[in-house]
């Protein structure tokens, strides 16, 4: 506890307090008394006066057991009279024995003797009774305690002896003096350490989650977890044990709060300065995986420096989310330095930069037209990304099916296996385009197997556009009649759903397109009629005139 945290009460004249507390004492002489009767909580003792003295039963009770019985002789101290009845105390005899032992042990040099005990009671006149393990009692005035009366009973305290009054068998102690003397002693020792400005050895006294308390020959200082290693904040328990000796330097000292800040890493050579001229961006180095985080792994260079291997720099596989999937603690890996900032103590490395790009490897092994298999990695509104080994290819909606109304997200789910053809490789942008529909015949191809150019076909008007009509021929197959091929067909006669005839003029099996023409249908019919006339050799001029008359 610091001095600033303690409520200081009113000061007192200790000598006066002691005298007042014992002002009723006559001679404090010790005599033998005979126990006459034990009744309830009282003990009547004959000390040779007109009336027996009275003791509290608690004075002859130890651990719940009454130590004496009627007729026993016990020593008591005469401390005066209450009316005609003598005031006596057996406890004070025992205390005098402890007092005599204390005086015998310390002689006249009692000042600055430090005692340790437990507060047993609070006196109304402003002080505490402290009892040590040997049963010796001390009086600590309130103003010398740096304590509050509430909750003080039972508290263990240390204090320095201020005065011994042999006449009154009393020892006055002060916790305040112990604290203030300790503060002055600490200030002096710290000032000496700071003046020397040299590393100093200490012993780890206590390890916590936020740092370690170090004992520097009786002075406690704190090494924050940031000041243990150049790696940054570390768990002290992973590096040291209580009782270990360490070398530290003083960072700062707050006299008011008595806070001494120490550093272990400042007592060591700065590894960042060591690598300043030895390492540069682009260098390949061997490191050890030392820690995992959700965003990547930390790697140890072996000289108290850690670098960050971000998850995006571990593999060319963009689907890698957890570094633990490919790395293990303690594993040695070769990495490339991609950032080095000595001032900010920042080092970033890359594992994938030392590996062949999956795209380069893929293009060495595959070409446009190859059939490949992969799994759906991502579904979007415009298509699906298919993972093939360590690369992704794009399957656009229009390449997923010959049915233009179908979208990838309607026919696939994540993880589905897909077989597709490579239709494009963009080496500059490192893009791969895939097609599923190209590994099967188009509806136009099937149509071509049944029809030839020039065939007259029938269909239903499906849609009327500015540039022409779409005619539904079969499932997933439409034919287009451009306006310039309408022939005798008039706009006002066009109705969606009407059946119509046209001539097949073009079949594009790659793009699944059919071109039709009504105009050519009329021309073709005229030619067929003329041909029929020319081929009919049996017909005479009279027959022709006859037909015309009809």
LINDAMO-V504350 format. One line per field, one symbol per residue. phi: phi as a letter, one per 20 degrees, with the letter a starting at -180 (. if undefined). Layout:
# LINDAMO-V504350
phi=???
This chain:
# LINDAMO-V504350
phi=.effedeeeffceffffffffdfefebledcecdfebdcldccecedndfcfeddfgffddclndfeccgofecfcdedpcdmeefecbefffffffffffffffdmeeefmfedcadfdadefenacedcefenfdcddggfddlceffnffnfecdbdfebddffdlcceccfgffffffffffgffffffffflcgcebdfebdcfdrcededlndecddfffdecffogcegffdccfofecdcceeabeffemedecbeffedffffffegddcbgofecdcdfdadcfeqcdceencmdddedfgfdebfffefddfffcccfnfececdfdbbcffelccccceffedffgffffffdcbfofeccbcfebdcfdrbededmdcddedfgfdebfefeedgfedccgnfecdbdfdaceffeldcdcbeffecffgffffffdccgofecdbdfebddferdddfebfmbddddfgfdfmffdgfeecfofebdbefdbcdffdlccdcbegfffffffffffffffeefefdffffffffff
